[in-house]
């Protein structure tokens, strides 16, 4: 809008403290516009100094750089192997990697759509836990014949679920998180 309207509005003196321009109000129509750079009512530029606009853009840029760094750090992180005997209830829902020997034959539950669930018990010498896979992950493992056999050495990563009575389960989130030596018998 024109500079004449701006100076006329600033001289009116109602609602803006006797001619003082407040950055959260439009200098022309004197309506509250909050952090907007342009008044949504009359289309006038706000009286906010340009440095605020650059600070807003800089904050967005800094946030995006931070998210990219966080993503890269998470993708590059190697999981340390955890001993089953050292798992505590405070580790519920933690994402861990466990290495051990399969001590039971894998249980496979089939439904209308094929394999729905599979599980086996893993022992690393310090304790036991049940490893389970559901849905697409279970179907992929069974379909590629990647099920471990009894006495196979297995390395598996997934999220822990610790239930009442300190029963420990590890849920495999993706088929490539399960690696088996295949040395065991049937």
Secondary structure as the mmCIF struct_conf table of DSSP 4:
data_model
#
loop_
_struct_conf.conf_type_id
_struct_conf.id
_struct_conf.beg_label_comp_id
_struct_conf.beg_label_asym_id
_struct_conf.beg_label_seq_id
_struct_conf.end_label_comp_id
_struct_conf.end_label_asym_id
_struct_conf.end_label_seq_id
HELX_RH_AL_P HELX_RH_AL_P1 UNK A 3 UNK A 12
TURN_TY1_P TURN_TY1_P1 UNK A 14 UNK A 17
BEND BEND1 UNK A 18 UNK A 19
HELX_LH_PP_P HELX_LH_PP_P1 UNK A 20 UNK A 22
TURN_TY1_P TURN_TY1_P2 UNK A 23 UNK A 24
STRN STRN1 UNK A 25 UNK A 25
TURN_TY1_P TURN_TY1_P3 UNK A 27 UNK A 29
STRN STRN2 UNK A 32 UNK A 32
TURN_TY1_P TURN_TY1_P4 UNK A 34 UNK A 35
BEND BEND2 UNK A 37 UNK A 37
STRN STRN3 UNK A 38 UNK A 38
TURN_TY1_P TURN_TY1_P5 UNK A 40 UNK A 42
HELX_LH_PP_P HELX_LH_PP_P2 UNK A 44 UNK A 44
STRN STRN4 UNK A 45 UNK A 45
HELX_LH_PP_P HELX_LH_PP_P3 UNK A 46 UNK A 46
BEND BEND3 UNK A 47 UNK A 47
HELX_RH_AL_P HELX_RH_AL_P2 UNK A 50 UNK A 75
TURN_TY1_P TURN_TY1_P6 UNK A 76 UNK A 76
HELX_LH_PP_P HELX_LH_PP_P4 UNK A 77 UNK A 80
STRN STRN5 UNK A 81 UNK A 81
HELX_RH_3T_P HELX_RH_3T_P1 UNK A 84 UNK A 86
HELX_RH_3T_P HELX_RH_3T_P2 UNK A 89 UNK A 91
TURN_TY1_P TURN_TY1_P7 UNK A 92 UNK A 93
STRN STRN6 UNK A 95 UNK A 102
BEND BEND4 UNK A 104 UNK A 104
HELX_LH_PP_P HELX_LH_PP_P5 UNK A 105 UNK A 106
STRN STRN7 UNK A 107 UNK A 111
TURN_TY1_P TURN_TY1_P8 UNK A 112 UNK A 113
STRN STRN8 UNK A 114 UNK A 123
BEND BEND5 UNK A 125 UNK A 126
STRN STRN9 UNK A 128 UNK A 134
HELX_RH_AL_P HELX_RH_AL_P3 UNK A 135 UNK A 143
TURN_TY1_P TURN_TY1_P9 UNK A 144 UNK A 145
TURN_TY1_P TURN_TY1_P10 UNK A 150 UNK A 151
STRN STRN10 UNK A 153 UNK A 163
HELX_RH_3T_P HELX_RH_3T_P3 UNK A 164 UNK A 166
STRN STRN11 UNK A 167 UNK A 171
BEND BEND6 UNK A 174 UNK A 174
HELX_RH_3T_P HELX_RH_3T_P4 UNK A 175 UNK A 177
STRN STRN12 UNK A 178 UNK A 180
BEND BEND7 UNK A 184 UNK A 184
#
